[in-house]
């Protein structure tokens, strides 16, 4: 597992005073994606300037990677520190750091607002405008895509999504979706297109949410 998973106590509270380590001069306006790995390295795509900023822990100045693709959306970093990024043309590319190679990986019929790679090396893409989450195995050379959540039409029923943004897949391959326009978090178990609301609108006894855009377990 490459992503940071901090452990919180049940009574954990946030410090009300935040520390700004990057402003819009570095990350641009309205950055869509961010990734923090197990070494506390922070990756943020800059959509306007087509660069990816990387802050090592304790460093105030980022390492900058120039990307030829425009309209960067999301980023996912592997355990060997190669990274995948999605961009506005509907593609997802891979950057191999040790030789600075950029590989075209897969194309979708829309921009992936968020991407995630599970422990089986399957790539998930949240197609917000298509109201679906799509999956493709990176172990295969073909481009077979499978729908793992959503119907392609917006809606509030358990098997529907409305503008999904953030996604997370746990070690049991349960898919969690930040169903943004429905103000809820949906859980989809493997092979089941019917979701369960675990937080937000439609889940009594949990918290209220307003346009959630990310989810992390």
MDAnalysis code that builds the backbone (N, CA, C; Angstrom):
import MDAnalysis as mda
import numpy as np

u = mda.Universe.empty(651, n_residues=217, atom_resindex=np.repeat(np.arange(217), 3), trajectory=True)
u.add_TopologyAttr("name", ["N", "CA", "C"] * 217)
u.add_TopologyAttr("resid", np.arange(1, 218))
u.add_TopologyAttr("resname", ["UNK", "UNK", "UNK", "UNK", "UNK", "UNK", "UNK", "UNK", "UNK", "UNK", "UNK", "UNK", "UNK", "UNK", "UNK", "UNK", "UNK", "UNK", "UNK", "UNK", "UNK", "UNK", "UNK", "UNK", "UNK", "UNK", "UNK", "UNK", "UNK", "UNK", "UNK", "UNK", "UNK", "UNK", "UNK", "UNK", "UNK", "UNK", "UNK", "UNK", "UNK", "UNK", "UNK", "UNK", "UNK", "UNK", "UNK", "UNK", "UNK", "UNK", "UNK", "UNK", "UNK", "UNK", "UNK", "UNK", "UNK", "UNK", "UNK", "UNK", "UNK", "UNK", "UNK", "UNK", "UNK", "UNK", "UNK", "UNK", "UNK", "UNK", "UNK", "UNK", "UNK", "UNK", "UNK", "UNK", "UNK", "UNK", "UNK", "UNK", "UNK", "UNK", "UNK", "UNK", "UNK", "UNK", "UNK", "UNK", "UNK", "UNK", "UNK", "UNK", "UNK", "UNK", "UNK", "UNK", "UNK", "UNK", "UNK", "UNK", "UNK", "UNK", "UNK", "UNK", "UNK", "UNK", "UNK", "UNK", "UNK", "UNK", "UNK", "UNK", "UNK", "UNK", "UNK", "UNK", "UNK", "UNK", "UNK", "UNK", "UNK", "UNK", "UNK", "UNK", "UNK", "UNK", "UNK", "UNK", "UNK", "UNK", "UNK", "UNK", "UNK", "UNK", "UNK", "UNK", "UNK", "UNK", "UNK", "UNK", "UNK", "UNK", "UNK", "UNK", "UNK", "UNK", "UNK", "UNK", "UNK", "UNK", "UNK", "UNK", "UNK", "UNK", "UNK", "UNK", "UNK", "UNK", "UNK", "UNK", "UNK", "UNK", "UNK", "UNK", "UNK", "UNK", "UNK", "UNK", "UNK", "UNK", "UNK", "UNK", "UNK", "UNK", "UNK", "UNK", "UNK", "UNK", "UNK", "UNK", "UNK", "UNK", "UNK", "UNK", "UNK", "UNK", "UNK", "UNK", "UNK", "UNK", "UNK", "UNK", "UNK", "UNK", "UNK", "UNK", "UNK", "UNK", "UNK", "UNK", "UNK", "UNK", "UNK", "UNK", "UNK", "UNK", "UNK", "UNK", "UNK", "UNK", "UNK", "UNK", "UNK", "UNK", "UNK", "UNK", "UNK"])
u.atoms.positions = np.array([
    [0.850, -1.195, 0.000],
    [0.000, 0.000, 0.000],
    [0.882, 1.240, 0.000],
    [0.606, 2.166, -0.894],
    [1.471, 3.336, -1.059],
    [0.927, 4.599, -0.411],
    [-0.364, 4.624, -0.103],
    [-0.970, 5.860, 0.385],
    [-0.928, 5.942, 1.903],
    [-0.874, 7.157, 2.394],
    [-0.794, 7.409, 3.825],
    [-2.134, 7.104, 4.486],
    [-2.101, 6.328, 5.559],
    [-3.322, 6.001, 6.308],
    [-3.092, 6.307, 7.785],
    [-3.235, 7.555, 8.180],
    [-3.029, 7.911, 9.588],
    [-4.062, 7.239, 10.484],
    [-3.649, 6.888, 11.674],
    [-4.535, 6.256, 12.644],
    [-5.031, 7.304, 13.633],
    [-6.357, 7.399, 13.780],
    [-6.955, 8.387, 14.662],
    [-7.624, 7.711, 15.852],
    [-7.550, 8.361, 16.999],
    [-8.301, 7.925, 18.170],
    [-9.760, 8.356, 18.013],
    [-10.689, 7.703, 18.721],
    [-12.105, 8.073, 18.594],
    [-12.396, 9.520, 18.959],
    [-11.605, 10.114, 19.843],
    [-11.866, 11.490, 20.287],
    [-10.904, 12.495, 19.655],
    [-10.333, 12.146, 18.514],
    [-9.395, 13.046, 17.836],
    [-10.093, 14.331, 17.407],
    [-9.431, 15.453, 17.579],
    [-9.940, 16.741, 17.092],
    [-8.862, 17.402, 16.240],
    [-9.307, 18.237, 15.290],
    [-8.380, 18.946, 14.414],
    [-7.910, 20.235, 15.072],
    [-6.674, 20.585, 14.817],
    [-6.180, 21.896, 15.223],
    [-6.926, 22.954, 14.415],
    [-7.575, 23.915, 15.057],
    [-8.353, 24.911, 14.305],
    [-7.496, 25.874, 13.494],
    [-6.205, 25.885, 13.727],
    [-5.305, 26.786, 13.000],
    [-4.518, 25.975, 11.974],
    [-4.799, 26.218, 10.705],
    [-4.121, 25.491, 9.644],
    [-2.794, 26.127, 9.259],
    [-1.942, 25.347, 8.640],
    [-0.645, 25.820, 8.156],
    [-0.646, 25.735, 6.633],
    [-0.469, 26.856, 5.970],
    [-0.434, 26.885, 4.511],
    [0.985, 26.610, 4.030],
    [1.165, 25.530, 3.288],
    [2.497, 25.243, 2.746],
    [2.538, 25.414, 1.227],
    [1.372, 25.636, 0.592],
    [1.343, 25.862, -0.855],
    [0.153, 26.742, -1.187],
    [0.396, 27.812, -1.963],
    [-0.696, 28.688, -2.375],
    [-0.948, 28.516, -3.867],
    [-1.823, 29.380, -4.426],
    [-2.196, 29.196, -5.827],
    [-1.072, 29.516, -6.801],
    [-0.002, 30.137, -6.328],
    [1.156, 30.329, -7.198],
    [1.814, 28.988, -7.536],
    [1.710, 28.039, -6.618],
    [2.311, 26.722, -6.841],
    [1.316, 25.729, -7.424],
    [0.117, 25.693, -6.868],
    [-0.828, 24.643, -7.256],
    [-1.897, 25.123, -8.217],
    [-1.933, 26.444, -8.518],
    [-2.933, 26.953, -9.434],
    [-4.291, 27.107, -8.774],
    [-5.282, 27.446, -9.585],
    [-6.646, 27.617, -9.087],
    [-7.410, 26.301, -9.189],
    [-8.153, 25.997, -8.139],
    [-9.030, 24.837, -8.091],
    [-8.318, 23.530, -8.449],
    [-7.274, 23.170, -7.708],
    [-6.658, 21.856, -7.953],
    [-7.647, 20.749, -7.613],
    [-7.726, 19.729, -8.449],
    [-8.712, 18.669, -8.268],
    [-8.173, 17.478, -7.489],
    [-6.858, 17.266, -7.543],
    [-6.323, 16.052, -6.945],
    [-5.161, 16.314, -6.012],
    [-4.958, 15.377, -5.091],
    [-3.814, 15.421, -4.190],
    [-3.549, 14.006, -3.706],
    [-2.284, 13.696, -3.461],
    [-1.930, 12.367, -2.969],
    [-0.836, 12.517, -1.925],
    [-0.970, 11.780, -0.817],
    [0.051, 11.757, 0.231],
    [0.485, 10.305, 0.412],
    [1.785, 10.035, 0.225],
    [2.239, 8.651, 0.333],
    [2.669, 8.321, 1.761],
    [3.168, 7.100, 1.955],
    [3.490, 6.642, 3.311],
    [4.693, 7.372, 3.896],
    [5.449, 8.075, 3.055],
    [6.583, 8.870, 3.535],
    [6.208, 10.329, 3.759],
    [4.906, 10.624, 3.731],
    [4.385, 11.984, 3.900],
    [4.821, 12.922, 2.774],
    [5.111, 12.364, 1.617],
    [5.363, 13.170, 0.425],
    [4.027, 13.572, -0.182],
    [3.883, 14.850, -0.520],
    [2.621, 15.385, -1.030],
    [2.753, 15.670, -2.523],
    [1.802, 15.167, -3.303],
    [1.768, 15.365, -4.753],
    [0.509, 16.151, -5.108],
    [0.670, 17.252, -5.846],
    [-0.481, 18.063, -6.254],
    [-0.325, 18.469, -7.718],
    [-1.258, 18.079, -8.596],
    [-1.216, 18.543, -9.984],
    [-1.670, 19.998, -10.087],
    [-0.989, 20.756, -10.939],
    [-1.378, 22.130, -11.255],
    [-2.040, 22.108, -12.623],
    [-3.353, 22.311, -12.653],
    [-4.119, 22.180, -13.894],
    [-3.775, 23.269, -14.900],
    [-3.523, 24.488, -14.420],
    [-3.283, 25.604, -15.332],
    [-1.923, 25.504, -16.031],
    [-0.906, 25.070, -15.312],
    [0.452, 25.089, -15.846],
    [0.965, 23.723, -16.287],
    [0.119, 22.701, -16.186],
    [0.491, 21.342, -16.612],
    [1.782, 20.866, -15.945],
    [1.821, 21.015, -14.636],
    [2.953, 20.517, -13.857],
    [2.425, 19.750, -12.652],
    [3.278, 18.903, -12.103],
    [2.959, 18.198, -10.864],
    [3.990, 18.600, -9.822],
    [3.506, 19.167, -8.729],
    [4.364, 19.586, -7.623],
    [4.494, 18.450, -6.618],
    [5.716, 18.225, -6.152],
    [5.973, 17.169, -5.171],
    [6.745, 17.767, -4.002],
    [6.124, 17.724, -2.814],
    [6.778, 18.221, -1.601],
    [7.245, 17.044, -0.753],
    [8.542, 16.898, -0.565],
    [9.057, 15.921, 0.381],
    [8.820, 16.429, 1.797],
    [8.670, 15.521, 2.739],
    [8.375, 15.924, 4.118],
    [9.459, 16.863, 4.646],
    [9.013, 18.004, 5.181],
    [9.929, 18.973, 5.752],
    [10.483, 19.973, 4.772],
    [10.172, 19.825, 3.484],
    [10.676, 20.748, 2.466],
    [9.597, 21.747, 2.077],
    [9.952, 23.012, 2.010],
    [8.993, 24.042, 1.616],
    [8.969, 24.267, 0.111],
    [10.047, 23.895, -0.581],
    [10.116, 24.063, -2.037],
    [9.814, 22.728, -2.715],
    [8.914, 22.722, -3.693],
    [8.549, 21.457, -4.324],
    [9.512, 21.048, -5.433],
    [9.532, 19.748, -5.706],
    [10.105, 19.237, -6.949],
    [9.020, 19.370, -8.012],
    [9.376, 19.856, -9.188],
    [8.382, 20.137, -10.223],
    [8.609, 19.225, -11.424],
    [7.531, 18.545, -11.843],
    [7.562, 17.713, -13.037],
    [6.657, 18.340, -14.091],
    [7.219, 18.645, -15.249],
    [6.433, 19.214, -16.341],
    [5.738, 18.087, -17.101],
    [4.458, 18.295, -17.389],
    [3.637, 17.297, -18.068],
    [3.112, 17.909, -19.365],
    [3.179, 17.162, -20.461],
    [2.733, 17.717, -21.739],
    [1.217, 17.787, -21.844],
    [0.517, 16.972, -21.061],
    [-0.944, 16.952, -21.136],
    [-1.528, 18.121, -20.368],
    [-2.621, 18.666, -20.862],
    [-3.251, 19.819, -20.221],
    [-4.455, 19.392, -19.391],
    [-4.848, 20.262, -18.467],
    [-6.033, 20.009, -17.661],
    [-5.888, 18.822, -16.739],
    [-4.834, 18.817, -15.912],
    [-4.598, 17.690, -15.016],
    [-5.692, 17.604, -13.956],
    [-6.105, 16.392, -13.652],
    [-7.155, 16.180, -12.660],
    [-6.616, 15.486, -11.411],
    [-6.387, 14.189, -11.509],
    [-6.091, 13.396, -10.322],
    [-4.733, 12.724, -10.452],
    [-4.228, 12.227, -9.321],
    [-2.923, 11.561, -9.307],
    [-2.960, 10.413, -8.306],
    [-2.270, 9.322, -8.658],
    [-2.107, 8.192, -7.746],
    [-0.663, 7.733, -7.842],
    [-0.025, 7.539, -6.695],
    [1.392, 7.191, -6.642],
    [1.533, 5.751, -6.162],
    [2.373, 4.977, -6.841],
    [2.577, 3.579, -6.486],
    [3.644, 3.455, -5.402],
    [3.828, 2.242, -4.906],
    [4.798, 2.019, -3.832],
    [6.239, 2.225, -4.296],
    [6.504, 2.118, -5.602],
    [7.849, 2.393, -6.115],
    [8.003, 3.840, -6.565],
    [7.007, 4.677, -6.235],
    [7.012, 6.121, -6.454],
    [6.853, 6.521, -7.922],
    [6.495, 5.584, -8.805],
    [5.975, 5.984, -10.105],
    [4.576, 6.537, -9.876],
    [4.098, 7.382, -10.786],
    [2.748, 7.889, -10.561],
    [1.921, 7.919, -11.836],
    [0.619, 7.784, -11.627],
    [-0.379, 7.875, -12.684],
    [-1.127, 9.190, -12.513],
    [-1.468, 9.818, -13.635],
    [-2.265, 11.034, -13.556],
    [-3.318, 11.030, -14.656],
    [-4.455, 11.645, -14.355],
    [-5.521, 11.785, -15.349],
    [-5.562, 13.220, -15.837],
    [-6.044, 13.391, -17.063],
    [-6.097, 14.730, -17.643],
    [-7.375, 14.897, -18.456],
    [-7.613, 16.134, -18.902],
    [-8.896, 16.496, -19.474],
    [-9.287, 15.779, -20.740],
    [-8.329, 15.206, -21.465],
    [-8.662, 14.500, -22.692],
    [-9.256, 13.128, -22.474],
    [-9.399, 12.704, -21.222],
    [-9.961, 11.391, -20.930],
    [-8.916, 10.306, -20.763],
    [-7.643, 10.682, -20.775],
    [-6.586, 9.691, -20.650],
    [-5.999, 9.615, -19.259],
    [-5.320, 8.505, -19.007],
    [-4.520, 8.325, -17.796],
    [-3.131, 7.890, -18.242],
    [-2.111, 8.609, -17.825],
    [-0.727, 8.305, -18.176],
    [0.063, 7.895, -16.944],
    [1.139, 7.165, -17.185],
    [2.032, 6.734, -16.120],
    [3.388, 7.398, -16.294],
    [3.955, 7.889, -15.197],
    [5.297, 8.465, -15.199],
    [6.225, 7.522, -14.437],
    [7.256, 7.015, -15.121],
    [8.268, 6.171, -14.488],
    [9.426, 7.069, -14.074],
    [9.621, 7.229, -12.777],
    [10.554, 8.241, -12.291],
    [12.014, 7.940, -12.598],
    [12.410, 6.666, -12.541],
    [13.846, 6.390, -12.655],
    [14.423, 6.701, -14.034],
    [13.554, 6.819, -15.063],
    [14.065, 7.238, -16.371],
    [13.216, 8.336, -17.007],
    [12.355, 8.954, -16.181],
    [11.545, 10.103, -16.617],
    [10.718, 9.790, -17.858],
    [10.196, 8.565, -17.936],
    [9.388, 8.149, -19.080],
    [7.910, 8.343, -18.780],
    [7.170, 8.867, -19.767],
    [5.723, 9.002, -19.651],
    [5.072, 8.008, -20.596],
    [4.233, 7.134, -20.068],
    [3.568, 6.109, -20.854],
    [2.071, 6.371, -20.897],
    [1.491, 6.263, -22.090],
    [0.039, 6.344, -22.209],
    [-0.549, 5.025, -21.742],
    [-1.475, 5.070, -20.798],
    [-1.957, 3.850, -20.156],
    [-3.347, 3.436, -20.627],
    [-4.308, 4.340, -20.547],
    [-5.688, 3.989, -20.880],
    [-6.468, 5.255, -21.182],
    [-7.508, 5.098, -22.016],
    [-8.395, 6.216, -22.327],
    [-9.818, 5.872, -21.900],
    [-10.495, 6.879, -21.364],
    [-11.898, 6.754, -21.000],
    [-12.709, 7.754, -21.821],
    [-14.034, 7.647, -21.750],
    [-14.875, 8.551, -22.540],
    [-15.187, 9.839, -21.793],
    [-14.274, 10.259, -20.964],
    [-14.417, 11.502, -20.214],
    [-13.275, 11.619, -19.225],
    [-13.159, 12.780, -18.623],
    [-12.074, 13.012, -17.668],
    [-12.317, 12.250, -16.369],
    [-11.259, 11.628, -15.859],
    [-11.322, 10.965, -14.551],
    [-11.101, 12.014, -13.469],
    [-12.152, 12.354, -12.741],
    [-12.007, 13.331, -11.668],
    [-11.177, 12.774, -10.527],
    [-11.153, 11.464, -10.405],
    [-10.296, 10.824, -9.410],
    [-9.914, 9.452, -9.925],
    [-8.709, 8.996, -9.601],
    [-8.275, 7.653, -9.962],
    [-7.758, 6.945, -8.719],
    [-7.815, 5.616, -8.766],
    [-7.330, 4.794, -7.652],
    [-6.854, 3.470, -8.231],
    [-5.789, 2.914, -7.666],
    [-5.269, 1.618, -8.091],
    [-5.303, 0.675, -6.900],
    [-6.017, -0.450, -7.043],
    [-6.166, -1.369, -5.917],
    [-4.990, -2.348, -5.861],
    [-5.030, -3.254, -4.889],
    [-3.911, -4.173, -4.677],
    [-3.836, -5.263, -5.739],
    [-4.848, -5.366, -6.601],
    [-4.799, -6.266, -7.754],
    [-4.306, -5.564, -9.006],
    [-3.855, -4.318, -8.848],
    [-3.361, -3.514, -9.968],
    [-4.467, -3.192, -10.970],
    [-5.653, -2.925, -10.455],
    [-6.764, -2.452, -11.282],
    [-6.930, -0.958, -11.072],
    [-7.120, -0.248, -12.179],
    [-7.276, 1.202, -12.155],
    [-8.754, 1.557, -12.156],
    [-9.159, 2.398, -11.213],
    [-10.537, 2.881, -11.126],
    [-10.573, 4.350, -11.544],
    [-11.613, 4.723, -12.266],
    [-11.778, 6.092, -12.758],
    [-13.170, 6.580, -12.408],
    [-13.257, 7.720, -11.728],
    [-14.545, 8.348, -11.429],
    [-14.899, 9.297, -12.568],
    [-15.850, 8.879, -13.389],
    [-16.325, 9.702, -14.501],
    [-17.480, 10.556, -13.996],
    [-17.159, 11.728, -13.506],
    [-18.166, 12.568, -12.867],
    [-19.282, 12.951, -13.829],
    [-18.931, 13.342, -15.032],
    [-19.941, 13.794, -15.995],
    [-20.797, 12.649, -16.513],
    [-20.271, 11.411, -16.437],
    [-21.040, 10.240, -16.875],
    [-21.702, 9.518, -15.701],
    [-21.480, 9.996, -14.483],
    [-22.136, 9.461, -13.282],
    [-21.835, 7.969, -13.091],
    [-20.569, 7.600, -13.329],
    [-20.148, 6.209, -13.213],
    [-18.732, 6.113, -12.655],
    [-18.410, 4.921, -12.158],
    [-17.029, 4.561, -11.847],
    [-16.681, 3.350, -12.704],
    [-15.555, 3.451, -13.433],
    [-15.126, 2.427, -14.374],
    [-13.815, 1.813, -13.880],
    [-13.629, 0.516, -14.171],
    [-12.411, -0.184, -13.749],
    [-11.740, -0.854, -14.949],
    [-10.396, -0.846, -14.934],
    [-9.617, -1.564, -15.952],
    [-8.399, -2.192, -15.297],
    [-8.114, -3.445, -15.633],
    [-6.926, -4.112, -15.110],
    [-5.684, -3.593, -15.820],
    [-4.666, -3.215, -15.044],
    [-3.398, -2.777, -15.618],
    [-2.474, -3.954, -15.922],
    [-2.892, -5.168, -15.562],
    [-2.101, -6.361, -15.855],
    [-2.387, -6.906, -17.245],
    [-3.395, -6.351, -17.902],
    [-3.805, -6.829, -19.218],
    [-3.455, -5.802, -20.282],
    [-3.135, -6.277, -21.474],
    [-2.795, -5.378, -22.574],
    [-4.023, -4.864, -23.307],
    [-5.174, -5.498, -23.085],
    [-6.378, -5.019, -23.763],
    [-6.951, -3.832, -23.007],
    [-7.976, -3.235, -23.582],
    [-8.573, -2.034, -22.986],
    [-9.988, -2.315, -22.507],
    [-10.212, -3.532, -22.013],
    [-11.540, -3.886, -21.532],
    [-11.874, -3.098, -20.270],
    [-13.003, -2.408, -20.312],
    [-13.458, -1.596, -19.189],
    [-14.705, -2.220, -18.586],
    [-14.847, -2.127, -17.284],
    [-16.050, -2.632, -16.624],
    [-16.617, -1.564, -15.710],
    [-17.932, -1.481, -15.680],
    [-18.625, -0.537, -14.811],
    [-18.744, -1.156, -13.428],
    [-18.284, -0.449, -12.409],
    [-18.365, -0.963, -11.043],
    [-19.332, -0.157, -10.181],
    [-19.803, 0.984, -10.688],
    [-20.794, 1.781, -9.957],
    [-21.428, 2.778, -10.921],
    [-22.740, 2.967, -10.768],
    [-23.448, 3.957, -11.567],
    [-24.006, 3.392, -12.858],
    [-24.988, 4.103, -13.409],
    [-25.681, 3.653, -14.617],
    [-25.384, 4.497, -15.842],
    [-24.742, 5.633, -15.663],
    [-24.553, 6.569, -16.761],
    [-25.563, 7.693, -16.751],
    [-26.569, 7.580, -15.891],
    [-27.574, 8.633, -15.723],
    [-27.566, 9.090, -14.267],
    [-27.774, 10.377, -14.019],
    [-27.767, 10.852, -12.631],
    [-29.002, 10.389, -11.882],
    [-28.830, 10.085, -10.600],
    [-29.971, 9.688, -9.797],
    [-29.579, 9.402, -8.366],
    [-30.600, 9.197, -7.514],
    [-30.373, 9.007, -6.081],
    [-30.624, 7.567, -5.636],
    [-31.108, 6.712, -6.524],
    [-31.369, 5.329, -6.150],
    [-30.060, 4.628, -5.770],
    [-30.133, 3.503, -5.032],
    [-28.909, 2.866, -4.535],
    [-27.916, 2.472, -5.626],
    [-28.407, 2.211, -6.835],
    [-27.521, 1.795, -7.921],
    [-27.118, 2.960, -8.826],
    [-27.409, 4.187, -8.417],
    [-27.121, 5.358, -9.231],
    [-26.167, 6.309, -8.504],
    [-25.498, 7.134, -9.287],
    [-24.622, 8.180, -8.770],
    [-24.979, 9.494, -9.444],
    [-24.550, 10.594, -8.817],
    [-24.793, 11.915, -9.398],
    [-23.518, 12.746, -9.215],
    [-22.722, 12.805, -10.261],
    [-21.483, 13.590, -10.201],
    [-20.458, 13.050, -9.230],
    [-20.099, 11.752, -9.293],
    [-19.118, 11.206, -8.343],
    [-17.749, 11.845, -8.524],
    [-17.051, 12.028, -7.419],
    [-15.710, 12.629, -7.461],
    [-14.676, 11.674, -6.872],
    [-14.527, 11.669, -5.550],
    [-13.494, 10.861, -4.917],
    [-13.859, 9.392, -4.843],
    [-12.843, 8.518, -4.936],
    [-13.044, 7.077, -4.813],
    [-11.923, 6.477, -3.964],
    [-12.250, 5.374, -3.293],
    [-11.272, 4.654, -2.471],
    [-11.640, 3.181, -2.493],
    [-10.638, 2.310, -2.638],
    [-10.858, 0.864, -2.648],
    [-10.028, 0.249, -1.528],
    [-10.673, -0.486, -0.632],
    [-9.940, -1.068, 0.491],
    [-9.324, -2.415, 0.097],
    [-8.657, -3.076, 1.044],
    [-7.943, -4.312, 0.731],
    [-8.894, -5.460, 0.411],
    [-10.179, -5.314, 0.735],
    [-11.185, -6.315, 0.392],
    [-11.915, -5.959, -0.892],
    [-11.437, -4.926, -1.587],
    [-11.970, -4.464, -2.869],
    [-13.369, -3.876, -2.759],
    [-13.705, -3.398, -1.567],
    [-14.907, -2.591, -1.414],
    [-14.626, -1.195, -1.956],
    [-15.544, -0.692, -2.763],
    [-15.386, 0.617, -3.392],
    [-16.219, 1.654, -2.647],
    [-15.572, 2.725, -2.209],
    [-16.249, 3.852, -1.569],
    [-16.226, 5.034, -2.535],
    [-17.386, 5.660, -2.717],
    [-17.520, 6.744, -3.690],
    [-18.067, 7.987, -3.011],
    [-17.366, 9.108, -3.187],
    [-17.910, 10.399, -2.771],
    [-18.899, 10.832, -3.844],
    [-20.166, 10.583, -3.579],
    [-21.258, 10.856, -4.525],
    [-21.659, 12.319, -4.358],
    [-20.922, 13.184, -5.011],
    [-20.894, 14.609, -4.664],
    [-22.253, 15.283, -4.714],
    [-22.934, 15.193, -5.848],
    [-24.200, 15.915, -5.993],
    [-25.333, 15.292, -5.189],
    [-25.138, 14.074, -4.704],
    [-26.122, 13.454, -3.816],
    [-25.779, 13.649, -2.342],
    [-24.681, 14.330, -2.058],
    [-24.292, 14.654, -0.672],
    [-24.153, 13.410, 0.203],
    [-23.497, 12.384, -0.344],
    [-23.387, 11.140, 0.412],
    [-22.130, 10.369, 0.012],
    [-21.792, 9.363, 0.833],
    [-20.736, 8.409, 0.525],
    [-21.394, 7.055, 0.296],
    [-21.130, 6.456, -0.869],
    [-21.706, 5.163, -1.213],
    [-20.653, 4.063, -1.128],
    [-21.069, 2.902, -0.626],
    [-20.231, 1.718, -0.564],
    [-20.757, 0.690, -1.560],
    [-19.866, 0.218, -2.447],
    [-20.207, -0.832, -3.400],
    [-19.302, -2.030, -3.132],
    [-19.910, -3.149, -2.745],
    [-19.141, -4.360, -2.505],
    [-18.804, -5.030, -3.830],
    [-17.750, -5.850, -3.877],
    [-17.314, -6.442, -5.144],
    [-18.445, -7.182, -5.862],
    [-18.634, -6.855, -7.132],
    [-19.646, -7.517, -7.945],
    [-21.061, -7.051, -7.721],
    [-21.264, -6.077, -6.855],
    [-22.613, -5.597, -6.534],
    [-22.755, -4.151, -6.989],
    [-23.657, -3.907, -7.920],
    [-23.878, -2.557, -8.428],
    [-24.872, -1.771, -7.585],
    [-25.454, -2.407, -6.575],
    [-26.317, -1.699, -5.631],
    [-25.459, -1.181, -4.480],
    [-25.459, 0.126, -4.299],
    [-24.647, 0.718, -3.254],
    [-25.384, 0.861, -1.938],
    [-24.616, 1.023, -0.875],
    [-25.146, 1.288, 0.457],
    [-24.620, 2.635, 0.921],
    [-25.514, 3.491, 1.387],
    [-25.096, 4.804, 1.875],
    [-24.525, 4.651, 3.279],
    [-23.259, 5.020, 3.445],
    [-22.598, 4.859, 4.740],
    [-22.392, 6.188, 5.453],
    [-22.595, 7.289, 4.763],
    [-22.481, 8.610, 5.396],
    [-23.210, 9.628, 4.536],
    [-23.793, 10.621, 5.216],
    [-24.444, 11.703, 4.494],
    [-25.912, 11.453, 4.220],
    [-26.411, 12.040, 3.156],
    [-27.820, 12.021, 2.793],
    [-28.313, 10.592, 2.579],
    [-29.251, 10.148, 3.421],
    [-29.792, 8.805, 3.306],
    [-29.203, 7.811, 4.283],
    [-28.323, 8.262, 5.161],
    [-27.729, 7.384, 6.169],
    [-27.998, 7.968, 7.551],
    [-29.171, 7.709, 8.129],
    [-29.506, 8.269, 9.447],
    [-28.490, 7.862, 10.502],
    [-28.215, 8.793, 11.405],
    [-27.291, 8.507, 12.487],
    [-25.844, 8.778, 12.146],
    [-25.581, 9.219, 10.905],
    [-24.210, 9.582, 10.547],
    [-24.117, 11.106, 10.485],
    [-23.181, 11.610, 9.727],
    [-22.988, 13.052, 9.625],
    [-23.655, 13.590, 8.367],
    [-23.928, 14.890, 8.363],
    [-24.418, 15.542, 7.157],
    [-23.238, 15.931, 6.282],
    [-23.424, 15.794, 4.985],
    [-22.381, 16.154, 4.031],
    [-22.949, 17.115, 2.997],
    [-22.101, 17.996, 2.500],
    [-22.483, 18.918, 1.434],
    [-21.431, 18.844, 0.335],
    [-21.763, 18.185, -0.744],
    [-20.899, 18.006, -1.906],
    [-19.524, 17.440, -1.520],
    [-19.476, 16.232, -0.974],
    [-18.177, 15.623, -0.660],
    [-17.409, 15.314, -1.941],
    [-16.111, 15.570, -1.943],
    [-15.311, 15.370, -3.153],
    [-14.205, 14.337, -2.973],
    [-14.035, 13.818, -1.764],
    [-12.972, 12.843, -1.545],
    [-13.354, 11.931, -0.392],
    [-12.778, 10.736, -0.387],
    [-13.018, 9.796, 0.705],
    [-11.757, 8.963, 0.902],
    [-11.358, 8.793, 2.175],
    [-10.178, 8.009, 2.531],
    [-10.508, 7.194, 3.768],
    [-10.101, 5.941, 3.785],
    [-10.282, 5.087, 4.947],
    [-8.934, 4.824, 5.601],
])
